[in-house]
Amino acid sequence: MNKRVLVKFSGEALAGTEGYGIDTKILDYIAEEIKTLVEHGVEVAIVIGGGNIIRGVTAAADGVIKRTSADYMGMLGTVINGVAMQEALEYKGLSARLQTAIKMEEIAEPFIVRKAMRHFEKGRVVIFGAGTGNPYFTTDTGATLRATEIGASMLIKATKVDWVFNKDPKKYSDAVLIKEASYDEVIKNDIKVMDQTAIALAKDGKLALWVVNLFKNW
Ligand code: GTP
């Protein structure tokens, strides 16, 4: 097992109590957690969602904004979060590089997998922005794709919850806690840990997935 991991967390995690935008205290907390990983010799890649700025599916819900446009807006949201994360990591004394799936070279490097590898060799944290660069894909799928491309040994999905259940424990009293499951079981039982595209890709890439609570010690 190599020591390269990709950490995925949602944009909402950055929003704090405001529910939108970026709470720099949370940004700083996450940067500190990432620093701990780096200090333990882990090569870290990061993917952040964009839901604290705009969520494609929701923005397109009433039809005023087309889904493709809404998804591109969401991808731009992930780049905004990426720029912020890059700053927060450098504020902690780490070296970080943001790469984007959609070229916007005045803001960040374009995604080039071989360049990302070079950054890891040099001890840099690499943040991947703009998802897969395509509408209709989630940032979970983007994270799985990038994790596979960089040969990460694990995708760490950092969420706001403690556990994964077979169904929503808030709605169903008979919800069962899932401590471990194969991708086939996740697909068969429709366990909502990531969307099906991301799960299928993770299965194909034999990528280990670990779901953790972002706000508890790992
Ligand atoms: P090494 O050459 O491997 O040490 O990597 P490096 O990233 O330090 O070198 P490079 O000369 O590629 O980049 C220097 C700085 O420019 C870094 O902060 C990069 O993030 C930034 N940079 C590189 N390419 C681009 C780009 O296309 N757009 C933007 N906005 N910044 C870039």
Residues whose N, C-alpha, C, O or C-beta is under 5 A from the ligand:
A	BS01	GTP	R97 E105 E106 I107 A108 E109 P110 R118
